[in-house]
């Protein structure tokens, strides 16, 4: 299993922004598609207390349930940007 677990919704522009940054940095991740209905996003809610995506978990850096695409992109740049 990759250290980053990425929860996303197909067609979500904010999710695409995060996916693009992960790919740009060459960061290994596992993608998890979530249902379009917020009520059905039980796994995301159990992890973070919210149903919003994108969301990442980074087990190598003790990050669990980070939301907000801008925050995630900034985190990825700060954490993994120097490795590229």
N, C-alpha and C positions, 0 to 999 in steps of 0.2 A: 504494500500500500504506500502511495506517495505521501510525503509529509503534509501536503496541502490538500484539503478537501474543499471543493468549490461547489456551492449550491447555487443553481441558476435556473432561470425560466427561459425557454425558447422564445426568441423574438424580443427579449428585454434589452434595450440599448445600454442600460447601466451594467448588465451582466456581460454584454459584449465588450464593453470598455475594460472590465476586469480581465476577461479571457484574453483580450488582445495584449494586455500588459504581461500576463503570465507567459504567453507565447513569446512576446518580445524579449523577455528576460531569460527564456529557456528554463523556467521553473517547472519541475515535475508536479503534476497535480492530478487528482481524480475528480471528474465532474459528476455531479448528481443533479439530474433534472427534477424540478419540483412541479407539482400540479399548479394549474393557473388559479385555482380556488384557494384563497388564503385559509379557509376552514380545513382544507385537506393537507396543509403543510405541517403536519404534526411533528415530523422529525426536526425540522428547522426550529419550531417553537420549543421543543424539548431541549434543544441545545442552547438557544439564545434567549428564550422568553419572548421572541418576536416571530412574525411570519414573513418578514421582508427579505427579499433577495436583491442583489447578490449577498452572499455570506461566505466567509471562509473560516476554516479551522487550520491552524498551522501547528501541528504537534511538536515540531522541532523548536518552536519559540513560545510555547505555552499560550498561544492565541486561540481562543475558543469563541466562535460566534461573532466575528467582526463583520459589521454591516457598513453601508454607505460606500458607494463605488469610489468616490474621491479619497476617502480615508484608506480604503483597501489599496488603491493605486499608490498612494503616498507611502504606505507601509511596505509594499512590495519593492518600490524604488529604494527606500531606505535600507531594507533588510537584504534584498537580493541584487540590487543594482550594481554594486561593486564587484559582484561575482561574474558579471557578463563581460 
